[in-house]
């Protein structure tokens, strides 16, 4: 399986997934830390990938998502954006229903 | 990469833009006000701007770019 298929499979299997530098508990970068903290604050479960430990994903995800930086949040396979957008959408009330719906659909 | 280079690239995309760049060397915060964002959501506003810096971001010359993209009067 090539790397792009692997990414697509991860996106298909995880309704909410954060590609970040580090882990939610040990983020390596401020932006990744912010996105992970914001997501944890919603109480909705999410998968994550530490792209520092997966160089192939780190190199190839930007061309799949057309988003060149990290972190990258995906909901139901769609790129939502980086930490600025996650923060903005959480503040304007857009993000929580999207997360809850994605989580509930996963069953 | 310096602030002027960041601002210049953005004004090439949005000639009417008012661009403020803060930060230094590899971590910048960019405030852009332009009609270009008319009818675009956050993702659609940021994606074309980030695309301008694709090489610098993948080479690590630019570590991060925090973007505030607004319409005039927003």
N, CA and C atoms of all chains as a GROMACS GRO file, in nm:
protein
  543
    1UNK      N    1   0.086  -0.120   0.000
    1UNK     CA    2   0.000   0.000   0.000
    1UNK      C    3   0.089   0.124   0.000
    2UNK      N    4   0.064   0.219  -0.093
    2UNK     CA    5   0.152   0.337  -0.090
    2UNK      C    6   0.103   0.434   0.017
    3UNK      N    7   0.183   0.533   0.041
    3UNK     CA    8   0.160   0.621   0.157
    3UNK      C    9   0.027   0.697   0.143
    4UNK      N   10  -0.007   0.737   0.022
    4UNK     CA   11  -0.131   0.815   0.006
    4UNK      C   12  -0.253   0.728   0.037
    5UNK      N   13  -0.244   0.600  -0.002
    5UNK     CA   14  -0.356   0.509   0.032
    5UNK      C   15  -0.364   0.490   0.183
    6UNK      N   16  -0.244   0.482   0.245
    6UNK     CA   17  -0.242   0.464   0.391
    6UNK      C   18  -0.310   0.584   0.459
    7UNK      N   19  -0.280   0.704   0.410
    7UNK     CA   20  -0.340   0.825   0.467
    7UNK      C   21  -0.492   0.822   0.444
    8UNK      N   22  -0.531   0.787   0.324
    8UNK     CA   23  -0.675   0.784   0.294
    8UNK      C   24  -0.747   0.682   0.381
    9UNK      N   25  -0.678   0.571   0.409
    9UNK     CA   26  -0.741   0.470   0.496
    9UNK      C   27  -0.754   0.525   0.638
   10UNK      N   28  -0.652   0.594   0.685
   10UNK     CA   29  -0.659   0.654   0.820
   10UNK      C   30  -0.776   0.753   0.827
   11UNK      N   31  -0.792   0.830   0.721
   11UNK     CA   32  -0.900   0.930   0.720
   11UNK      C   33  -1.036   0.862   0.718
   12UNK      N   34  -1.042   0.750   0.646
   12UNK     CA   35  -1.171   0.679   0.637
   12UNK      C   36  -1.206   0.612   0.770
   13UNK      N   37  -1.103   0.564   0.839
   13UNK     CA   38  -1.129   0.486   0.962
   13UNK      C   39  -1.146   0.574   1.085
   14UNK      N   40  -1.104   0.700   1.075
   14UNK     CA   41  -1.111   0.788   1.193
   14UNK      C   42  -1.192   0.914   1.159
   15UNK      N   43  -1.316   0.923   1.206
   15UNK     CA   44  -1.398   1.040   1.172
   15UNK      C   45  -1.336   1.171   1.218
   16UNK      N   46  -1.259   1.166   1.330
   16UNK     CA   47  -1.192   1.287   1.378
   16UNK      C   48  -1.044   1.251   1.396
   17UNK      N   49  -0.957   1.315   1.320
   17UNK     CA   50  -0.814   1.281   1.334
   17UNK      C   51  -0.730   1.407   1.321
   18UNK      N   52  -0.634   1.418   1.415
   18UNK     CA   53  -0.545   1.535   1.417
   18UNK      C   54  -0.404   1.489   1.382
   19UNK      N   55  -0.351   1.540   1.272
   19UNK     CA   56  -0.211   1.514   1.236
   19UNK      C   57  -0.129   1.625   1.299
   20UNK      N   58  -0.043   1.588   1.393
   20UNK     CA   59   0.025   1.691   1.471
   20UNK      C   60   0.172   1.657   1.493
   21UNK      N   61   0.247   1.756   1.540
   21UNK     CA   62   0.388   1.733   1.575
   21UNK      C   63   0.391   1.698   1.723
   22UNK      N   64   0.416   1.569   1.751
   22UNK     CA   65   0.416   1.521   1.890
   22UNK      C   66   0.284   1.452   1.919
   23UNK      N   67   0.252   1.446   2.048
   23UNK     CA   68   0.125   1.382   2.088
   23UNK      C   69   0.047   1.484   2.171
   24UNK      N   70  -0.085   1.461   2.190
   24UNK     CA   71  -0.162   1.556   2.270
   24UNK      C   72  -0.100   1.582   2.408
   25UNK      N   73  -0.040   1.476   2.464
   25UNK     CA   74   0.019   1.494   2.598
   25UNK      C   75   0.160   1.550   2.591
   26UNK      N   76   0.228   1.525   2.476
   26UNK     CA   77   0.366   1.578   2.461
   26UNK      C   78   0.381   1.642   2.323
   27UNK      N   79   0.315   1.758   2.305
   27UNK     CA   80   0.327   1.826   2.174
   27UNK      C   81   0.466   1.886   2.158
   28UNK      N   82   0.518   1.885   2.034
   28UNK     CA   83   0.652   1.940   2.013
   28UNK      C   84   0.646   2.086   1.968
   29UNK      N   85   0.525   2.135   1.938
   29UNK     CA   86   0.521   2.271   1.879
   29UNK      C   87   0.397   2.340   1.929
   30UNK      N   88   0.405   2.471   1.945
   30UNK     CA   89   0.296   2.550   2.004
   30UNK      C   90   0.164   2.536   1.931
   31UNK      N   91   0.172   2.534   1.797
   31UNK     CA   92   0.048   2.526   1.720
   31UNK      C   93  -0.018   2.390   1.743
   32UNK      N   94   0.063   2.283   1.740
   32UNK     CA   95   0.006   2.149   1.763
   32UNK      C   96  -0.049   2.139   1.904
   33UNK      N   97   0.021   2.200   1.999
   33UNK     CA   98  -0.025   2.196   2.139
   33UNK      C   99  -0.162   2.264   2.148
   34UNK      N  100  -0.173   2.380   2.082
   34UNK     CA  101  -0.299   2.457   2.090
   34UNK      C  102  -0.415   2.375   2.033
   35UNK      N  103  -0.394   2.317   1.916
   35UNK     CA  104  -0.502   2.241   1.851
   35UNK      C  105  -0.542   2.123   1.938
   36UNK      N  106  -0.443   2.052   1.994
   36UNK     CA  107  -0.473   1.933   2.076
   36UNK      C  108  -0.547   1.975   2.203
   37UNK      N  109  -0.503   2.084   2.264
   37UNK     CA  110  -0.568   2.130   2.388
   37UNK      C  111  -0.712   2.170   2.360
   38UNK      N  112  -0.733   2.242   2.250
   38UNK     CA  113  -0.869   2.285   2.214
   38UNK      C  114  -0.957   2.163   2.192
   39UNK      N  115  -0.905   2.063   2.120
   39UNK     CA  116  -0.985   1.943   2.093
   39UNK      C  117  -1.016   1.869   2.223
   40UNK      N  118  -0.916   1.858   2.310
   40UNK     CA  119  -0.940   1.788   2.438
   40UNK      C  120  -1.047   1.862   2.517
   41UNK      N  121  -1.052   1.994   2.505
   41UNK     CA  122  -1.148   2.073   2.585
   41UNK      C  123  -1.292   2.044   2.543
   42UNK      N  124  -1.310   1.990   2.422
   42UNK     CA  125  -1.448   1.964   2.376
   42UNK      C  126  -1.501   1.834   2.438
   43UNK      N  127  -1.408   1.750   2.487
   43UNK     CA  128  -1.453   1.623   2.547
   43UNK      C  129  -1.487   1.517   2.444
   44UNK      N  130  -1.475   1.552   2.315
   44UNK     CA  131  -1.505   1.453   2.210
   44UNK      C  132  -1.375   1.379   2.178
   45UNK      N  133  -1.384   1.246   2.171
   45UNK     CA  134  -1.264   1.166   2.145
   45UNK      C  135  -1.211   1.192   2.006
   46UNK      N  136  -1.078   1.188   1.989
   46UNK     CA  137  -1.020   1.206   1.855
   46UNK      C  138  -0.894   1.122   1.843
   47UNK      N  139  -0.869   1.077   1.719
   47UNK     CA  140  -0.746   1.004   1.692
   47UNK      C  141  -0.638   1.107   1.660
   48UNK      N  142  -0.510   1.067   1.672
   48UNK     CA  143  -0.403   1.160   1.632
   48UNK      C  144  -0.288   1.080   1.571
   49UNK      N  145  -0.211   1.148   1.491
   49UNK     CA  146  -0.090   1.088   1.434
   49UNK      C  147   0.025   1.183   1.462
   50UNK      N  148   0.130   1.129   1.523
   50UNK     CA  149   0.251   1.211   1.548
   50UNK      C  150   0.334   1.208   1.420
   51UNK      N  151   0.323   1.314   1.340
   51UNK     CA  152   0.388   1.312   1.208
   51UNK      C  153   0.540   1.317   1.217
   52UNK      N  154   0.590   1.353   1.336
   52UNK     CA  155   0.736   1.354   1.351
   52UNK      C  156   0.788   1.210   1.350
   53UNK      N  157   0.703   1.118   1.398
   53UNK     CA  158   0.745   0.976   1.398
   53UNK      C  159   0.700   0.905   1.272
   54UNK      N  160   0.632   0.977   1.182
   54UNK     CA  161   0.593   0.915   1.054
   54UNK      C  162   0.636   1.009   0.941
   55UNK      N  163   0.767   1.012   0.910
   55UNK     CA  164   0.819   1.106   0.808
   55UNK      C  165   0.748   1.092   0.673
   56UNK      N  166   0.706   0.969   0.638
   56UNK     CA  167   0.640   0.952   0.507
   56UNK      C  168   0.508   1.028   0.507
   57UNK      N  169   0.437   1.021   0.618
   57UNK     CA  170   0.310   1.096   0.627
   57UNK      C  171   0.340   1.246   0.629
   58UNK      N  172   0.442   1.284   0.709
   58UNK     CA  173   0.481   1.425   0.720
   58UNK      C  174   0.506   1.485   0.581
   59UNK      N  175   0.572   1.407   0.496
   59UNK     CA  176   0.608   1.456   0.361
   59UNK      C  177   0.489   1.458   0.267
   60UNK      N  178   0.397   1.360   0.282
   60UNK     CA  179   0.293   1.340   0.179
   60UNK      C  180   0.156   1.397   0.213
   61UNK      N  181   0.127   1.415   0.342
   61UNK     CA  182  -0.007   1.464   0.376
   61UNK      C  183  -0.038   1.599   0.310
   62UNK      N  184   0.058   1.694   0.310
   62UNK     CA  185   0.026   1.824   0.249
   62UNK      C  186  -0.027   1.815   0.105
   63UNK      N  187   0.021   1.717   0.030
   63UNK     CA  188  -0.030   1.710  -0.109
   63UNK      C  189  -0.168   1.643  -0.112
   64UNK      N  190  -0.198   1.561  -0.010
   64UNK     CA  191  -0.332   1.499  -0.004
   64UNK      C  192  -0.434   1.605   0.040
   65UNK      N  193  -0.395   1.686   0.139
   65UNK     CA  194  -0.492   1.779   0.199
   65UNK      C  195  -0.484   1.919   0.137
   66UNK      N  196  -0.377   1.943   0.058
   66UNK     CA  197  -0.354   2.077   0.004
   66UNK      C  198  -0.341   2.179   0.118
   67UNK      N  199  -0.279   2.133   0.228
   67UNK     CA  200  -0.256   2.221   0.344
   67UNK      C  201  -0.112   2.197   0.387
   68UNK      N  202  -0.025   2.298   0.377
   68UNK     CA  203   0.118   2.273   0.389
   68UNK      C  204   0.175   2.270   0.530
   69UNK      N  205   0.091   2.306   0.631
   69UNK     CA  206   0.152   2.313   0.765
   69UNK      C  207   0.087   2.213   0.859
   70UNK      N  208   0.144   2.203   0.978
   70UNK     CA  209   0.088   2.119   1.084
   70UNK      C  210   0.058   2.206   1.203
   71UNK      N  211  -0.044   2.174   1.286
   71UNK     CA  212  -0.126   2.054   1.277
   71UNK      C  213  -0.231   2.065   1.167
   72UNK      N  214  -0.290   1.951   1.136
   72UNK     CA  215  -0.403   1.948   1.043
   72UNK      C  216  -0.514   1.864   1.105
   73UNK      N  217  -0.632   1.927   1.117
   73UNK     CA  218  -0.747   1.852   1.170
   73UNK      C  219  -0.835   1.808   1.054
   74UNK      N  220  -0.879   1.683   1.061
   74UNK     CA  221  -0.973   1.629   0.962
   74UNK      C  222  -1.098   1.583   1.034
   75UNK      N  223  -1.213   1.616   0.978
   75UNK     CA  224  -1.340   1.562   1.028
   75UNK      C  225  -1.408   1.494   0.909
   76UNK      N  226  -1.439   1.366   0.928
   76UNK     CA  227  -1.499   1.284   0.821
   76UNK      C  228  -1.421   1.298   0.690
   77UNK      N  229  -1.288   1.290   0.701
   77UNK     CA  230  -1.204   1.288   0.582
   77UNK      C  231  -1.183   1.424   0.518
   78UNK      N  232  -1.243   1.530   0.575
   78UNK     CA  233  -1.228   1.664   0.515
   78UNK      C  234  -1.130   1.746   0.598
   79UNK      N  235  -1.036   1.815   0.532
   79UNK     CA  236  -0.943   1.897   0.610
   79UNK      C  237  -1.019   2.019   0.662
   80UNK      N  238  -1.005   2.045   0.792
   80UNK     CA  239  -1.072   2.159   0.854
   80UNK      C  240  -0.974   2.276   0.858
   81UNK      N  241  -0.848   2.244   0.887
   81UNK     CA  242  -0.746   2.349   0.887
   81UNK      C  243  -0.649   2.332   1.002
   82UNK      N  244  -0.576   2.443   1.029
   82UNK     CA  245  -0.475   2.441   1.134
   82UNK      C  246  -0.531   2.494   1.265
   83UNK      N  247  -0.441   2.526   1.358
   83UNK     CA  248  -0.487   2.561   1.494
   83UNK      C  249  -0.566   2.692   1.494
   84UNK      N  250  -0.532   2.786   1.406
   84UNK     CA  251  -0.609   2.913   1.401
   84UNK      C  252  -0.755   2.886   1.368
   85UNK      N  253  -0.777   2.801   1.266
   85UNK     CA  254  -0.914   2.775   1.222
   85UNK      C  255  -0.989   2.692   1.328
   86UNK      N  256  -0.918   2.596   1.390
   86UNK     CA  257  -0.982   2.516   1.495
   86UNK      C  258  -1.028   2.610   1.607
   87UNK      N  259  -0.942   2.704   1.643
   87UNK     CA  260  -0.977   2.798   1.750
   87UNK      C  261  -1.095   2.886   1.708
   88UNK      N  262  -1.088   2.940   1.586
   88UNK     CA  263  -1.192   3.030   1.536
   88UNK      C  264  -1.326   2.957   1.531
   89UNK      N  265  -1.326   2.833   1.480
   89UNK     CA  266  -1.452   2.758   1.464
   89UNK      C  267  -1.506   2.712   1.599
   90UNK      N  268  -1.415   2.690   1.695
   90UNK     CA  269  -1.463   2.652   1.829
   90UNK      C  270  -1.531   2.772   1.893
   91UNK      N  271  -1.466   2.889   1.876
   91UNK     CA  272  -1.520   3.012   1.937
   91UNK      C  273  -1.653   3.051   1.873
   92UNK      N  274  -1.668   3.030   1.740
   92UNK     CA  275  -1.794   3.075   1.677
   92UNK      C  276  -1.900   2.964   1.678
   93UNK      N  277  -1.868   2.851   1.749
   93UNK     CA  278  -1.970   2.748   1.770
   93UNK      C  279  -1.988   2.652   1.656
   94UNK      N  280  -1.903   2.664   1.552
   94UNK     CA  281  -1.919   2.576   1.436
   94UNK      C  282  -1.863   2.436   1.462
   95UNK      N  283  -1.754   2.432   1.541
   95UNK     CA  284  -1.676   2.306   1.548
   95UNK      C  285  -1.743   2.197   1.631
   96UNK      N  286  -1.794   2.235   1.749
   96UNK     CA  287  -1.847   2.132   1.841
   96UNK      C  288  -1.954   2.045   1.775
   97UNK      N  289  -2.058   2.102   1.712
   97UNK     CA  290  -2.157   2.014   1.648
   97UNK      C  291  -2.097   1.923   1.543
   98UNK      N  292  -1.997   1.974   1.469
   98UNK     CA  293  -1.934   1.890   1.367
   98UNK      C  294  -1.864   1.770   1.432
   99UNK      N  295  -1.794   1.798   1.543
   99UNK     CA  296  -1.723   1.691   1.613
   99UNK      C  297  -1.822   1.589   1.670
  100UNK      N  298  -1.928   1.642   1.735
  100UNK     CA  299  -2.025   1.552   1.799
  100UNK      C  300  -2.095   1.466   1.694
  101UNK      N  301  -2.127   1.527   1.580
  101UNK     CA  302  -2.197   1.451   1.475
  101UNK      C  303  -2.106   1.341   1.419
  102UNK      N  304  -1.979   1.379   1.394
  102UNK     CA  305  -1.884   1.282   1.339
  102UNK      C  306  -1.865   1.166   1.437
  103UNK      N  307  -1.856   1.200   1.565
  103UNK     CA  308  -1.834   1.097   1.667
  103UNK      C  309  -1.957   1.007   1.677
  104UNK      N  310  -2.076   1.066   1.670
  104UNK     CA  311  -2.197   0.984   1.686
  104UNK      C  312  -2.216   0.894   1.564
  105UNK      N  313  -2.181   0.944   1.446
  105UNK     CA  314  -2.197   0.862   1.325
  105UNK      C  315  -2.104   0.740   1.330
  106UNK      N  316  -1.991   0.759   1.398
  106UNK     CA  317  -1.895   0.648   1.403
  106UNK      C  318  -1.953   0.535   1.488
  107UNK      N  319  -2.054   0.568   1.569
  107UNK     CA  320  -2.124   0.463   1.643
  107UNK      C  321  -2.052   0.422   1.768
  108UNK      N  322   1.388   3.422   0.590
  108UNK     CA  323   1.277   3.495   0.526
  108UNK      C  324   1.241   3.613   0.614
  109UNK      N  325   1.219   3.732   0.553
  109UNK     CA  326   1.185   3.846   0.638
  109UNK      C  327   1.044   3.895   0.612
  110UNK      N  328   1.003   3.991   0.695
  110UNK     CA  329   0.862   4.037   0.690
  110UNK      C  330   0.826   4.091   0.553
  111UNK      N  331   0.921   4.167   0.493
  111UNK     CA  332   0.890   4.231   0.364
  111UNK      C  333   0.862   4.125   0.258
  112UNK      N  334   0.942   4.017   0.260
  112UNK     CA  335   0.922   3.909   0.161
  112UNK      C  336   0.784   3.846   0.178
  113UNK      N  337   0.746   3.825   0.306
  113UNK     CA  338   0.615   3.764   0.332
  113UNK      C  339   0.505   3.858   0.280
  114UNK      N  340   0.514   3.985   0.314
  114UNK     CA  341   0.411   4.082   0.273
  114UNK      C  342   0.406   4.094   0.121
  115UNK      N  343   0.523   4.096   0.057
  115UNK     CA  344   0.527   4.114  -0.090
  115UNK      C  345   0.454   3.999  -0.158
  116UNK      N  346   0.478   3.876  -0.114
  116UNK     CA  347   0.414   3.760  -0.179
  116UNK      C  348   0.262   3.770  -0.168
  117UNK      N  349   0.215   3.817  -0.052
  117UNK     CA  350   0.070   3.824  -0.032
  117UNK      C  351   0.009   3.934  -0.119
  118UNK      N  352   0.078   4.046  -0.130
  118UNK     CA  353   0.022   4.154  -0.211
  118UNK      C  354   0.023   4.116  -0.359
  119UNK      N  355   0.110   4.023  -0.396
  119UNK     CA  356   0.105   3.975  -0.536
  119UNK      C  357  -0.027   3.902  -0.560
  120UNK      N  358  -0.073   3.829  -0.455
  120UNK     CA  359  -0.198   3.754  -0.471
  120UNK      C  360  -0.318   3.849  -0.459
  121UNK      N  361  -0.310   3.942  -0.359
  121UNK     CA  362  -0.423   4.033  -0.338
  121UNK      C  363  -0.369   4.177  -0.344
  122UNK      N  364  -0.366   4.235  -0.463
  122UNK     CA  365  -0.305   4.368  -0.479
  122UNK      C  366  -0.367   4.475  -0.390
  123UNK      N  367  -0.496   4.457  -0.353
  123UNK     CA  368  -0.561   4.562  -0.272
  123UNK      C  369  -0.538   4.540  -0.123
  124UNK      N  370  -0.462   4.432  -0.088
  124UNK     CA  371  -0.456   4.390   0.053
  124UNK      C  372  -0.378   4.488   0.140
  125UNK      N  373  -0.428   4.504   0.265
  125UNK     CA  374  -0.349   4.572   0.369
  125UNK      C  375  -0.288   4.458   0.449
  126UNK      N  376  -0.155   4.450   0.451
  126UNK     CA  377  -0.087   4.336   0.513
  126UNK      C  378  -0.001   4.382   0.630
  127UNK      N  379  -0.024   4.321   0.748
  127UNK     CA  380   0.065   4.347   0.864
  127UNK      C  381   0.132   4.216   0.900
  128UNK      N  382   0.262   4.217   0.911
  128UNK     CA  383   0.335   4.094   0.945
  128UNK      C  384   0.408   4.116   1.076
  129UNK      N  385   0.386   4.024   1.170
  129UNK     CA  386   0.460   4.030   1.296
  129UNK      C  387   0.538   3.902   1.313
  130UNK      N  388   0.641   3.906   1.397
  130UNK     CA  389   0.718   3.783   1.418
  130UNK      C  390   0.856   3.799   1.357
  131UNK      N  391   0.935   3.692   1.365
  131UNK     CA  392   1.069   3.699   1.306
  131UNK      C  393   1.109   3.562   1.253
  132UNK      N  394   1.216   3.563   1.178
  132UNK     CA  395   1.272   3.450   1.100
  132UNK      C  396   1.170   3.342   1.066
  133UNK      N  397   1.145   3.242   1.149
  133UNK     CA  398   1.067   3.132   1.090
  133UNK      C  399   0.923   3.124   1.141
  134UNK      N  400   0.880   3.224   1.216
  134UNK     CA  401   0.745   3.210   1.273
  134UNK      C  402   0.678   3.346   1.261
  135UNK      N  403   0.580   3.357   1.171
  135UNK     CA  404   0.517   3.486   1.146
  135UNK      C  405   0.368   3.482   1.174
  136UNK      N  406   0.315   3.598   1.217
  136UNK     CA  407   0.171   3.614   1.225
  136UNK      C  408   0.134   3.720   1.123
  137UNK      N  409   0.037   3.686   1.036
  137UNK     CA  410   0.005   3.776   0.924
  137UNK      C  411  -0.141   3.820   0.932
  138UNK      N  412  -0.161   3.951   0.931
  138UNK     CA  413  -0.299   4.004   0.925
  138UNK      C  414  -0.319   4.058   0.784
  139UNK      N  415  -0.422   4.003   0.714
  139UNK     CA  416  -0.447   4.047   0.575
  139UNK      C  417  -0.592   4.094   0.564
  140UNK      N  418  -0.611   4.214   0.513
  140UNK     CA  419  -0.747   4.266   0.489
  140UNK      C  420  -0.760   4.288   0.339
  141UNK      N  421  -0.858   4.219   0.278
  141UNK     CA  422  -0.869   4.231   0.131
  141UNK      C  423  -1.006   4.185   0.085
  142UNK      N  424  -1.049   4.238  -0.028
  142UNK     CA  425  -1.178   4.197  -0.089
  142UNK      C  426  -1.168   4.053  -0.139
  143UNK      N  427  -1.046   4.008  -0.153
  143UNK     CA  428  -1.020   3.872  -0.206
  143UNK      C  429  -1.098   3.767  -0.127
  144UNK      N  430  -1.126   3.799   0.003
  144UNK     CA  431  -1.187   3.698   0.091
  144UNK      C  432  -1.339   3.697   0.084
  145UNK      N  433  -1.394   3.781  -0.001
  145UNK     CA  434  -1.540   3.790  -0.015
  145UNK      C  435  -1.599   3.652  -0.040
  146UNK      N  436  -1.698   3.610   0.044
  146UNK     CA  437  -1.768   3.484   0.022
  146UNK      C  438  -1.684   3.361   0.049
  147UNK      N  439  -1.568   3.375   0.115
  147UNK     CA  440  -1.482   3.260   0.143
  147UNK      C  441  -1.483   3.229   0.293
  148UNK      N  442  -1.488   3.098   0.327
  148UNK     CA  443  -1.481   3.063   0.469
  148UNK      C  444  -1.334   3.062   0.513
  149UNK      N  445  -1.309   3.031   0.641
  149UNK     CA  446  -1.172   3.040   0.695
  149UNK      C  447  -1.075   2.957   0.613
  150UNK      N  448  -1.115   2.835   0.581
  150UNK     CA  449  -1.023   2.745   0.510
  150UNK      C  450  -0.992   2.802   0.371
  151UNK      N  451  -1.097   2.849   0.302
  151UNK     CA  452  -1.078   2.901   0.166
  151UNK      C  453  -0.997   3.031   0.166
  152UNK      N  454  -0.997   3.098   0.281
  152UNK     CA  455  -0.918   3.222   0.290
  152UNK      C  456  -0.771   3.188   0.313
  153UNK      N  457  -0.746   3.091   0.398
  153UNK     CA  458  -0.607   3.063   0.437
  153UNK      C  459  -0.533   2.979   0.332
  154UNK      N  460  -0.606   2.886   0.268
  154UNK     CA  461  -0.538   2.791   0.179
  154UNK      C  462  -0.455   2.860   0.069
  155UNK      N  463  -0.514   2.958  -0.005
  155UNK     CA  464  -0.433   3.020  -0.112
  155UNK      C  465  -0.313   3.097  -0.057
  156UNK      N  466  -0.327   3.151   0.064
  156UNK     CA  467  -0.214   3.228   0.120
  156UNK      C  468  -0.103   3.132   0.161
  157UNK      N  469  -0.141   3.024   0.227
  157UNK     CA  470  -0.040   2.925   0.266
  157UNK      C  471   0.028   2.865   0.143
  158UNK      N  472  -0.050   2.850   0.036
  158UNK     CA  473   0.007   2.790  -0.086
  158UNK      C  474   0.120   2.877  -0.141
  159UNK      N  475   0.115   3.008  -0.114
  159UNK     CA  476   0.222   3.097  -0.161
  159UNK      C  477   0.356   3.060  -0.098
  160UNK      N  478   0.349   2.997   0.019
  160UNK     CA  479   0.473   2.970   0.094
  160UNK      C  480   0.502   2.820   0.101
  161UNK      N  481   0.450   2.748   0.003
  161UNK     CA  482   0.462   2.602   0.005
  161UNK      C  483   0.607   2.556   0.016
  162UNK      N  484   0.696   2.613  -0.067
  162UNK     CA  485   0.837   2.569  -0.064
  162UNK      C  486   0.899   2.602   0.072
  163UNK      N  487   0.880   2.729   0.115
  163UNK     CA  488   0.946   2.771   0.240
  163UNK      C  489   0.896   2.686   0.358
  164UNK      N  490   0.767   2.648   0.354
  164UNK     CA  491   0.712   2.570   0.464
  164UNK      C  492   0.762   2.426   0.461
  165UNK      N  493   0.773   2.369   0.340
  165UNK     CA  494   0.817   2.229   0.336
  165UNK      C  495   0.967   2.218   0.357
  166UNK      N  496   1.040   2.324   0.320
  166UNK     CA  497   1.187   2.318   0.341
  166UNK      C  498   1.221   2.351   0.485
  167UNK      N  499   1.124   2.405   0.558
  167UNK     CA  500   1.150   2.438   0.698
  167UNK      C  501   1.207   2.579   0.713
  168UNK      N  502   1.228   2.648   0.595
  168UNK     CA  503   1.278   2.786   0.600
  168UNK      C  504   1.176   2.871   0.677
  169UNK      N  505   1.049   2.831   0.660
  169UNK     CA  506   0.942   2.899   0.734
  169UNK      C  507   0.876   2.792   0.819
  170UNK      N  508   0.874   2.811   0.952
  170UNK     CA  509   0.823   2.704   1.037
  170UNK      C  510   0.671   2.709   1.045
  171UNK      N  511   0.620   2.832   1.065
  171UNK     CA  512   0.475   2.839   1.083
  171UNK      C  513   0.426   2.975   1.037
  172UNK      N  514   0.301   2.980   0.999
  172UNK     CA  515   0.241   3.105   0.954
  172UNK      C  516   0.102   3.110   1.013
  173UNK      N  517   0.081   3.206   1.101
  173UNK     CA  518  -0.052   3.218   1.160
  173UNK      C  519  -0.122   3.329   1.082
  174UNK      N  520  -0.240   3.300   1.028
  174UNK     CA  521  -0.303   3.394   0.934
  174UNK      C  522  -0.437   3.443   0.988
  175UNK      N  523  -0.452   3.575   0.986
  175UNK     CA  524  -0.584   3.634   1.018
  175UNK      C  525  -0.630   3.701   0.887
  176UNK      N  526  -0.725   3.643   0.820
  176UNK     CA  527  -0.768   3.695   0.689
  176UNK      C  528  -0.906   3.758   0.704
  177UNK      N  529  -0.917   3.886   0.682
  177UNK     CA  530  -1.044   3.958   0.706
  177UNK      C  531  -1.085   4.037   0.581
  178UNK      N  532  -1.214   4.062   0.569
  178UNK     CA  533  -1.266   4.155   0.468
  178UNK      C  534  -1.257   4.296   0.526
  179UNK      N  535  -1.246   4.397   0.438
  179UNK     CA  536  -1.247   4.534   0.491
  179UNK      C  537  -1.372   4.553   0.577
  180UNK      N  538  -1.354   4.606   0.696
  180UNK     CA  539  -1.469   4.634   0.782
  180UNK      C  540  -1.509   4.515   0.867
  181UNK      N  541  -1.444   4.400   0.849
  181UNK     CA  542  -1.480   4.282   0.931
  181UNK      C  543  -1.416   4.291   1.068
   0.00000   0.00000   0.00000
